[in-house]
Amino acid sequence: MNRKFLITGAIFGLLAVIIGAFGAHGLKPLLDEAARISFETGAKYQMYHALLFLLIGSFKLEPFRFQKPVFFLLLFGVICFSGSIYLLATNNLTTIDFSGIALVTPLGGTLLIAAWTFLLLEFIKIKRK
């Protein structure tokens, strides 16, 4: 087991539940439907990747070649992707204009895609028994 992946997965999962519940209940009367759906998308993707962290951390794998890059790509990918979505969806609720960070969302998505690509390459290298 890889403790770093497990702890990060648990933190992201915990935060996804808290943020998702806050969006569904606390922000519901304040956000229009499009913003609420966008906010939910951020929470879903955060939870998906929290589960991926937990899954990777649960395997009794020897350290694989791309372990460190996958960890950091997932970490920063979730922060950039979901974090920017949360800020953009709630943009009208603050005095701060977050519209300038709109390009951070696709950057985060690209980091997540890169992490999945590294995982795929690692899985392809696993020898068949």
N, C-alpha and C positions, 0 to 999 in steps of 0.2 A: 504494500500500500504506500501511496505517496501522500504524506501528511499535508504538504503544501496545497495539493490539488483538493484534498478533502476539506480543509479549512476554508479555502476560497469558495468552493462549491457551497458549503454550508452558509457562509456569509452572504453570498449572492442569492441563495434560495430564501434565506430569512428576509433579506431586504426586498426581494421580489414579492413575497407575500404581503409584507407591510406596505410597500409602495402601491401594489395592486389593490389592496383593500382601501387604502387612502384614496386612490383614484376612483374606485367604484362607489365609495360611500361619501367621503369627505368632499371630493371635488365634483361629484355628479351634478349638484345644482349650479355649479359655477362654470362648467365647461359645456360648450356645444357638443353635439354628437360626434362631429368629425374629430375634435380635439380629444374627446373621451376614447374614441376608437384608436387614435394614434397613441395615447397614453397606455392603453391596454396592450398595444403591440410592443411597446418598450418593455412592459412587465413580462409578457409572454417570452420574448426573446431572452430576457435576463434569466428567466426560470429555465428555459431550454438549455442554456449554456451553464447554469448552475448544476443541472443534472449531468451534463457532459463532464464538468469538473469532477463530480462525485464518481461518475463511471470510470474515468481515467484513473482517479485516485484509488479506486477499489480493486483494480486489476493487480495481480501479482506479476507485473511486468518488470523485467530488468530495465534499468534506465535506457530509454530509447534515444536514438540519435537526435530527434527533434523535440525532446521533452521540454527543454528550456524555452525554445522559440514558441512552441504550442502554448505553454503556460502564459507567456507574456502577450502573445497575439490574442488569446482568449480574454485575458484580463483587460487589456486596453481596448479590445474590440467591444466588449460589453459596456465598459465605461463610456466609450465614445458613442456607440450606437444607442443604447438604451438611455444613457444620461442625456444626450442631446435631444432625444425624443421627449423625455420628461420635461425638459426646459422649454422646448418649442411648443409643446402641447399646452403648457401653462403660461405661455408668453403674455397673454392678455390679463393675467392676474397680478402681474408685478409692474413696477415702474421701470424695471430693467428690460431693455429690448434684446432678446436672445436670438432674433432672426439672423444675426451675423454669424451664428455658429451652425447654420443649416448645412454647410459642407462637412461638418464633423460626422454627421449621420452616415453618409456613404463611405467615409473613411473608416468608421467603425465596422461597417458591413464588410468592407474589403479586408480588414484585419481578421474578421471572423471567417471569411472565405479562405484566407491564407492558412489559418489554423486547421480548418477541415481538410485542406489540400495536403498539408504536412501529415496529418493523421492518415489520410488515404495512402500516401506514399509509404508510410511506415507499415500499414496493414498489408500492402501489396508485397512487401519484403518478407513477411512472415512465411516461413517454409511450411508447405503442406506436409502433413504426416501420413 
